[in-house]
Structures are given as C-alpha cells and as structure tokens.
C-alpha cells in the first residue's frame, strides 16, 4: 500500500512539473514591415492553450488598436498603419510569460521598425505543499527581488538575486505561520504578486 502511495505521489509530481514546464514555453513573436510600406505584419507562434493580447499604443501610451487571440498554433495578421499620423508607436504582444514590444516610427515617407524588439519576462508561480516555485521562461539577467508578506502586510522574508544562470528559484515556506500570505516579485521595472495560503510548521 505504501509503495502504491509513493508511486501515485511521484506521478502527481511529474504531472505538475510537466504542466509547469509547458507554461514556461514562451510564444515566439515576429514583426515585419510589408514591402508596400502600408502594413505591419505580426506573427505569433506557439499559442496552443494560450492567450495573447495584441495592441498598438501611441506616444502617450493610449491604446489605438487592440485584439485578443488564443488557442492557435500560429497567428499571422497584417495591420494597416498607412493612415496613422506621423509619430512613434509601440506594438505590444502580451502573454502569460512575457511582454514583447517593438517601436514603430511613422514618417511622411513611410514607416520603419525602430531598434530591436524587447522582451520582458514574467514570473510563473506554482505551489506544491510548503514550496512555492517562481520561474521565468528565460534567464534574461538582471536583478530579481522577492518579498513575502503575511496577511497583515508585514514583511516576513526578502531576497535579491541575479537571474543568471538560473531562471527561477524555489522557496520552502514551512517555517511560515499558518494563513494567508502574498509574495511580490520585482524585475525590469515590473511588479508581480501572488496570493497563497501556508499550512504552517
């Protein structure tokens, strides 16, 4: 009986790990200017069982076009930007694991992509017993700050680490008091939080 229980728990762990790894596969995003200088082509791959928010923002950050796509092996679309006023625009593709952005410069003679696309990765949180895993799709470098708070908002643990070569870390919260807690992750001028309940020692 004990052997069957261990096998069942191992299977559950492997299934949870496979699900976590699947969530960490970041969709691939490609931008291209059409030859006629009228359209911006966007291609997003690996969107099966995933959702992506697509939007174009002007210089003030106002959204001038937005749509949501999901559960597609690939999504290819063309946006006609010919009638946009001259200026700088930002094309954003946001998924569960990352935000990809590309600057678009519009002039009177046409438009062009400005610089390379930027990818800001988001943390994926998962809880397994007393452990909380915080993983990113890629170890992109830079500092990661992790702060745990109890239900009163009091800081109970804080850590700062450089994201290379490891893309994430696991935290044992067994010493935390039983009850509601919140973890905040700060990276690349972004802040993410995750609510959880700990079982105590």
C-alpha positions as CSV (number, residue, x, y, z in Angstrom):
1,X,0.0,0.0,0.0
2,X,2.8,2.4,0.9
3,X,4.5,1.6,-2.4
4,X,1.4,2.4,-4.4
5,X,1.1,5.7,-2.5
6,X,4.7,6.7,-3.3
7,X,4.2,5.8,-7.0
8,X,0.9,7.9,-7.1
9,X,2.7,10.9,-5.4
10,X,5.6,10.6,-7.9
11,X,3.2,10.6,-10.8
12,X,1.4,13.7,-9.4
13,X,4.8,15.4,-9.0
14,X,5.9,14.6,-12.6
15,X,2.5,15.7,-14.0
16,X,2.8,19.0,-12.1
17,X,6.3,19.5,-13.3
18,X,5.3,18.8,-16.9
19,X,2.5,21.3,-16.6
20,X,4.8,24.0,-15.2
21,X,7.4,23.4,-17.9
22,X,4.6,23.7,-20.6
23,X,3.5,27.0,-19.1
24,X,7.1,28.3,-19.4
25,X,7.2,27.9,-23.2
26,X,7.1,31.5,-24.4
27,X,5.3,32.1,-27.7
28,X,7.6,33.4,-30.5
29,X,6.8,36.9,-31.8
30,X,8.0,38.3,-35.1
31,X,7.4,41.8,-36.6
32,X,7.9,42.7,-40.3
33,X,7.2,45.8,-42.4
34,X,5.4,44.9,-45.7
35,X,7.0,45.9,-48.9
36,X,4.3,48.4,-49.8
37,X,5.0,50.3,-46.6
38,X,1.4,50.2,-45.6
39,X,1.1,47.3,-43.3
40,X,2.9,45.8,-40.3
41,X,2.9,42.0,-40.3
42,X,2.7,40.3,-37.0
43,X,3.4,36.6,-36.5
44,X,2.9,34.8,-33.1
45,X,3.7,31.1,-32.8
46,X,3.0,28.5,-30.0
47,X,-0.3,29.9,-28.9
48,X,-2.0,26.5,-28.3
49,X,-3.8,26.6,-25.0
50,X,-2.6,30.1,-24.6
51,X,-3.9,33.6,-24.9
52,X,-2.2,36.8,-26.2
53,X,-3.2,40.4,-26.1
54,X,-2.1,42.4,-29.1
55,X,-2.2,46.2,-29.1
56,X,-0.7,49.4,-30.7
57,X,0.0,52.3,-28.4
58,X,0.8,55.9,-29.3
59,X,3.5,58.1,-27.7
60,X,1.3,58.9,-24.7
61,X,0.6,55.2,-24.1
62,X,-3.0,55.4,-25.3
63,X,-4.3,52.2,-27.0
64,X,-5.4,52.9,-30.5
65,X,-5.9,49.2,-31.6
66,X,-6.4,46.1,-29.5
67,X,-7.4,42.5,-30.0
68,X,-7.1,39.1,-28.2
69,X,-6.2,35.8,-29.8
70,X,-5.9,32.4,-28.3
71,X,-5.5,28.6,-28.8
72,X,-3.8,28.8,-32.2
73,X,-0.7,27.0,-33.5
74,X,0.2,30.3,-35.3
75,X,-1.4,33.7,-35.7
76,X,-0.4,35.8,-38.7
77,X,-2.1,39.2,-39.3
78,X,-1.5,42.5,-41.1
79,X,-2.2,45.9,-39.5
80,X,-2.7,48.7,-42.0
81,X,-0.9,51.7,-40.4
82,X,-0.9,53.9,-43.5
83,X,-3.4,56.3,-42.0
84,X,-1.7,56.7,-38.7
85,X,-0.3,60.3,-38.1
86,X,3.4,60.7,-38.1
87,X,5.0,59.8,-34.8
88,X,6.3,57.0,-32.7
89,X,4.2,53.9,-31.8
90,X,4.6,50.8,-29.8
91,X,3.4,47.4,-30.8
92,X,2.8,45.1,-27.8
93,X,2.2,41.4,-27.6
94,X,1.4,40.3,-24.0
95,X,1.2,36.7,-22.9
96,X,1.2,34.9,-19.5
97,X,5.0,34.5,-19.7
98,X,6.3,37.7,-21.3
99,X,5.6,41.1,-22.8
100,X,7.1,41.7,-26.2
101,X,7.3,45.2,-27.6
102,X,8.5,46.8,-30.8
103,X,8.8,50.5,-31.6
104,X,7.3,51.7,-34.9
105,X,8.4,55.1,-36.4
106,X,5.9,56.6,-38.8
107,X,7.0,59.4,-41.1
108,X,5.6,61.1,-44.2
109,X,7.6,58.8,-46.5
110,X,6.5,55.6,-44.8
111,X,7.4,53.8,-41.6
112,X,10.0,51.5,-40.2
113,X,10.7,49.4,-37.1
114,X,12.9,51.2,-34.6
115,X,15.6,49.2,-32.9
116,X,15.2,45.5,-31.8
117,X,12.1,44.1,-30.2
118,X,12.2,44.0,-26.4
119,X,11.1,41.0,-24.3
120,X,10.3,41.4,-20.6
121,X,9.7,38.0,-19.0
122,X,7.1,37.5,-16.3
123,X,7.3,35.1,-13.3
124,X,5.2,31.9,-13.2
125,X,4.1,31.0,-9.7
126,X,3.3,27.4,-8.6
127,X,2.7,26.0,-5.2
128,X,3.4,22.4,-4.1
129,X,2.8,21.7,-0.4
130,X,5.1,24.1,1.6
131,X,7.1,25.0,-1.5
132,X,6.5,27.9,-3.9
133,X,8.3,27.9,-7.2
134,X,9.0,31.2,-9.0
135,X,10.1,30.5,-12.6
136,X,10.8,32.7,-15.7
137,X,10.7,31.4,-19.3
138,X,14.3,32.6,-19.7
139,X,17.2,33.7,-17.5
140,X,17.5,37.1,-19.1
141,X,19.9,38.5,-16.5
142,X,19.3,41.4,-14.1
143,X,18.3,41.5,-10.5
144,X,15.2,39.8,-9.2
145,X,13.7,40.9,-5.8
146,X,11.4,38.5,-4.0
147,X,9.4,39.7,-0.9
148,X,7.0,37.7,1.2
149,X,4.3,39.4,3.3
150,X,1.9,38.0,5.9
151,X,-1.9,38.7,6.0
152,X,-1.2,42.0,7.9
153,X,1.2,43.3,5.3
154,X,4.3,42.7,7.4
155,X,7.4,41.6,5.6
156,X,8.5,38.1,6.6
157,X,11.2,37.3,4.1
158,X,13.1,39.1,1.4
159,X,15.7,38.0,-1.1
160,X,17.5,39.6,-4.1
161,X,19.4,37.6,-6.6
162,X,20.9,37.9,-10.1
163,X,18.9,35.9,-12.7
164,X,21.8,34.0,-14.4
165,X,22.3,31.2,-15.0
166,X,19.2,30.1,-13.0
167,X,15.8,31.3,-14.4
168,X,14.0,30.8,-11.1
169,X,14.0,29.6,-7.5
170,X,12.0,27.5,-5.1
171,X,11.2,28.7,-1.6
172,X,10.4,26.4,1.4
173,X,7.7,28.2,3.5
174,X,7.3,25.5,6.1
175,X,8.5,28.0,8.8
176,X,5.8,30.5,7.9
177,X,2.8,30.8,10.2
178,X,-0.4,29.2,9.0
179,X,-2.6,31.6,7.0
180,X,-2.7,33.9,4.0
181,X,0.5,35.3,2.5
182,X,1.5,37.3,-0.5
183,X,4.7,37.2,-2.5
184,X,5.8,40.1,-4.6
185,X,8.4,39.8,-7.4
186,X,10.1,42.8,-8.9
187,X,12.1,42.7,-12.1
188,X,12.8,45.0,-15.1
189,X,10.7,47.8,-13.5
190,X,7.7,45.5,-13.3
191,X,6.0,44.2,-10.2
192,X,4.0,40.9,-9.9
193,X,2.2,39.4,-6.9
194,X,0.8,36.0,-5.9
195,X,-1.6,35.2,-3.1
196,X,-1.3,31.9,-1.3
197,X,-2.2,30.1,2.0
198,X,0.5,28.4,4.0
199,X,-0.1,25.4,6.3
200,X,2.4,26.3,9.0
201,X,5.1,24.2,10.6
